[in-house]
Amino acid sequence: MTEVFFKGLFDNSMTAVISIPDFLLCIGCSLLIGLILAFTYMYRSRFTKSFILTLALLPAVVCVVIMMVNGNVGAGVAVAGAFSLVRFRSAPGTAREITMLFLAMGSGLISGMGYLGFALLFTIIMCLISILYTRVDFGCRKNAAAYKTLSITIPEDLDYTGVFDEILKEYASSFELIRVKSTNMGSMFHLTYNLTLRDITKEKEMIDRLRCRNGNLEITVSRQENMITEL
C-alpha cells in the first residue's frame, strides 16, 4: 500500500523508485546542512529572520528537486536554476548572502544526488573557512576608519569651486567632490566629498575649520560607503 501511494504516475519498469528511508535520510541530511549554514551566517553578521529561514530550508528544497528528476542531473540543474528567478528578499542581497545561497543550493544538489558524506564534508569545510575569514576580517580595507564621506551645506552666493580645497588638503591625503545638489528652494548647495583622512583624531578640528568657511551651516561626516554595485 505504501509503495503504491508513493509511486509516480509516470513511473515504469525502467524507473528507479526512491525508497522512503533513503528519501527521509536525504531530507534529514539536507536540513542538518541548512542549520549549519544558518548558524554559520549568523556568526558576526547582521541578518533577518526570513533570510535565515530561507537558508535553513533551501538545501532540502534543492535536494528534493534533484531526487525527483530520477538521476537526470541535467534536468535537475535546470530546474534548480529556476530558483534564481525567485526574490529571496525584498531588498537586494549582499555578496555574502548570495554566496551563502549558492552554497546552500550546491550542498542540496550534492545531497540530492545521494552523496550525503560529501555534502556534509563540503558544508563543514566551507563554513569553517567562512568563519575563519570573518574572524580575521579577510578583505577588510586597512585603516577603514580613515575613509569618510563629507557633506557640507553652503549658501548660494558662495562659489563652491575649490572653496574647501585648502582645508581638505591639510587634513586629507586625498579627496574628491562627487556630488553637488541645490536645496532649500535653490537658496543653498549641498556638496558631497569622498576623502581619506591623514589623522582620524583631527576630524573635529577639520569640521571646525570648515564651519568657519561655510557660515556655520550643516556639516556631516560619515563612513564612506562603496557606491559601485559589485560582488
C-alpha positions as CSV (number, residue, x, y, z in Angstrom):
1,M,0.0,0.0,0.0
2,T,2.8,2.4,0.9
3,E,4.7,1.7,-2.3
4,V,1.6,2.4,-4.4
5,F,0.9,5.6,-2.5
6,F,4.4,7.0,-3.2
7,K,4.7,5.6,-6.8
8,G,4.8,8.2,-9.5
9,L,2.0,8.3,-12.1
10,F,4.5,8.2,-15.0
11,D,6.8,5.6,-13.5
12,N,7.6,2.4,-15.5
13,S,9.7,-0.7,-15.1
14,M,12.8,1.3,-16.1
15,T,12.3,4.0,-13.5
16,A,14.3,3.7,-10.3
17,V,12.0,4.5,-7.4
18,I,13.4,6.1,-4.3
19,S,12.7,4.3,-1.1
20,I,11.1,6.1,1.8
21,P,14.1,5.6,4.2
22,D,16.5,6.9,1.6
23,F,14.2,9.9,0.9
24,L,13.9,10.7,4.6
25,L,17.7,10.3,5.1
26,C,18.5,12.8,2.3
27,I,15.9,15.2,3.6
28,G,17.3,15.0,7.2
29,C,20.8,15.4,6.0
30,S,19.8,18.5,3.9
31,L,18.0,20.0,6.9
32,L,21.1,19.5,9.0
33,I,23.2,21.2,6.3
34,G,20.7,24.1,6.3
35,L,21.1,24.5,10.1
36,I,24.9,24.5,9.8
37,L,24.8,27.2,7.1
38,A,22.3,29.3,9.1
39,F,24.3,29.3,12.3
40,T,27.5,30.0,10.2
41,Y,25.9,33.0,8.6
42,M,24.6,34.3,12.0
43,Y,28.2,34.5,13.2
44,R,29.2,38.2,13.4
45,S,26.7,39.1,10.7
46,R,23.5,41.2,10.5
47,F,20.6,39.1,9.4
48,T,16.9,38.9,9.2
49,K,14.6,36.0,10.3
50,S,13.3,35.5,6.8
51,F,16.8,35.1,5.3
52,I,17.9,32.7,8.0
53,L,14.7,30.6,7.5
54,T,15.4,30.5,3.7
55,L,19.0,29.5,4.3
56,A,17.9,26.7,6.6
57,L,15.3,25.2,4.2
58,L,16.9,25.8,0.8
59,P,19.2,22.8,0.8
60,A,16.3,20.5,1.5
61,V,14.2,22.0,-1.3
62,V,17.1,21.6,-3.8
63,C,17.7,18.1,-2.6
64,V,14.1,17.1,-3.3
65,V,14.2,18.7,-6.8
66,I,17.3,16.7,-7.6
67,M,15.9,13.4,-6.3
68,M,12.6,13.8,-8.1
69,V,14.3,14.1,-11.6
70,N,15.3,10.4,-11.1
71,G,19.1,10.9,-11.5
72,N,18.8,13.2,-14.6
73,V,21.4,15.7,-13.3
74,G,21.0,18.0,-16.3
75,A,17.3,18.4,-15.8
76,G,17.8,18.8,-12.1
77,V,20.3,21.6,-12.5
78,A,17.9,23.3,-15.0
79,V,15.1,23.1,-12.5
80,A,17.3,24.3,-9.6
81,G,18.4,27.2,-11.8
82,A,14.9,28.4,-11.8
83,F,15.3,29.4,-8.2
84,S,17.4,32.3,-9.4
85,L,14.2,33.9,-10.6
86,V,12.8,34.0,-7.1
87,R,13.5,37.1,-5.0
88,F,14.6,35.7,-1.6
89,R,14.5,39.2,-0.1
90,S,12.6,42.4,-0.7
91,A,15.9,44.3,-0.7
92,P,18.9,43.4,-2.9
93,G,21.2,40.9,-1.1
94,T,24.8,41.4,-0.3
95,A,27.6,39.4,-1.9
96,R,27.9,37.3,1.2
97,E,24.2,36.5,1.2
98,I,24.3,35.5,-2.4
99,T,27.3,33.3,-1.8
100,M,25.6,31.5,1.1
101,L,22.5,30.9,-1.1
102,F,24.7,29.3,-3.8
103,L,26.4,27.3,-1.1
104,A,23.0,26.1,0.2
105,M,21.9,25.1,-3.3
106,G,25.2,23.4,-4.0
107,S,25.0,21.4,-0.8
108,G,21.4,20.4,-1.5
109,L,22.4,19.3,-5.0
110,I,25.1,17.0,-3.7
111,S,22.8,15.6,-1.1
112,G,20.0,15.1,-3.6
113,M,22.4,13.0,-5.8
114,G,22.9,10.7,-2.8
115,Y,26.4,11.7,-1.7
116,L,25.5,12.6,1.8
117,G,29.0,12.3,3.2
118,F,30.4,14.6,0.5
119,A,27.6,17.1,1.1
120,L,28.3,17.3,4.9
121,L,32.1,17.4,4.3
122,F,31.7,20.2,1.7
123,T,29.4,22.2,4.0
124,I,31.6,21.9,7.1
125,I,34.7,22.9,5.2
126,M,33.1,25.9,3.6
127,C,31.5,27.0,6.9
128,L,34.8,26.7,8.7
129,I,36.6,28.8,6.0
130,S,33.8,31.4,6.2
131,I,34.1,31.7,10.0
132,L,37.9,31.9,9.7
133,Y,37.8,34.7,7.1
134,T,35.2,36.6,9.1
135,R,37.2,36.3,12.3
136,V,40.4,37.6,10.7
137,D,38.5,40.3,8.7
138,F,39.7,39.0,5.4
139,G,39.2,41.6,2.6
140,C,38.7,44.5,5.0
141,R,40.4,47.7,3.9
142,K,43.3,48.8,6.1
143,N,42.6,52.0,8.0
144,A,38.9,51.8,7.1
145,A,38.1,54.5,9.7
146,A,40.1,57.0,7.6
147,Y,37.7,56.7,4.6
148,K,34.9,59.3,5.1
149,T,32.1,60.9,3.2
150,L,31.8,64.6,3.9
151,S,28.6,66.5,3.3
152,I,28.7,70.3,3.5
153,T,25.8,72.9,3.1
154,I,26.8,76.3,1.8
155,P,24.8,79.4,0.8
156,E,24.1,80.0,-2.8
157,D,26.3,83.1,-3.1
158,L,29.4,81.1,-2.1
159,D,31.3,79.7,-5.1
160,Y,31.9,76.1,-4.2
161,T,34.6,75.6,-6.8
162,G,37.7,74.9,-4.8
163,V,36.4,76.8,-1.8
164,F,37.3,74.0,0.7
165,D,40.4,72.6,-1.1
166,E,42.9,74.4,1.1
167,I,41.4,72.9,4.3
168,L,40.9,69.5,2.9
169,K,44.5,69.3,1.6
170,E,45.7,69.9,5.1
171,Y,43.6,67.1,6.7
172,A,43.1,64.6,3.9
173,S,45.6,62.7,1.8
174,S,43.1,62.6,-1.0
175,F,39.6,64.0,-1.6
176,E,37.1,64.2,-4.5
177,L,33.9,66.2,-4.9
178,I,31.4,63.6,-6.1
179,R,28.1,65.4,-5.9
180,V,26.6,69.0,-5.9
181,K,22.9,69.4,-5.1
182,S,20.8,72.5,-4.8
183,T,18.5,72.5,-1.8
184,N,16.1,74.7,0.2
185,M,14.4,76.1,-2.9
186,G,17.8,76.8,-4.5
187,S,19.0,79.1,-1.7
188,M,21.7,76.6,-0.7
189,F,24.0,74.0,-2.2
190,H,24.8,70.6,-0.7
191,L,28.3,69.3,-1.5
192,T,29.4,65.7,-1.0
193,Y,33.1,64.7,-0.9
194,N,34.8,61.3,-0.6
195,L,38.1,61.7,1.3
196,T,40.8,59.9,3.2
197,L,41.9,61.5,6.4
198,R,45.5,61.8,7.3
199,D,44.8,61.6,11.0
200,I,41.4,60.4,12.2
201,T,42.0,62.1,15.6
202,K,41.8,65.5,13.9
203,E,38.3,65.0,12.4
204,K,36.7,67.5,14.8
205,E,39.4,70.1,14.1
206,M,38.7,69.8,10.4
207,I,35.0,70.2,10.9
208,D,35.6,73.4,13.0
209,R,37.7,74.8,10.2
210,L,35.0,74.0,7.6
211,R,32.3,75.6,9.8
212,C,34.1,78.9,9.7
213,R,34.2,78.7,5.9
214,N,30.6,77.7,5.2
215,G,28.9,80.1,7.7
216,N,28.3,77.5,10.4
217,L,25.7,75.6,8.3
218,E,25.2,71.9,8.4
219,I,28.2,69.6,8.1
220,T,28.0,65.8,8.1
221,V,30.9,63.3,8.3
222,S,30.0,59.6,7.8
223,R,31.7,56.3,7.0
224,Q,32.4,56.0,3.3
225,E,30.2,53.5,1.5
226,N,31.2,51.7,-1.7
227,M,28.9,53.2,-4.3
228,I,29.9,50.7,-7.0
229,T,27.5,47.8,-7.5
230,E,29.7,44.8,-7.5
231,L,30.1,41.4,-5.8
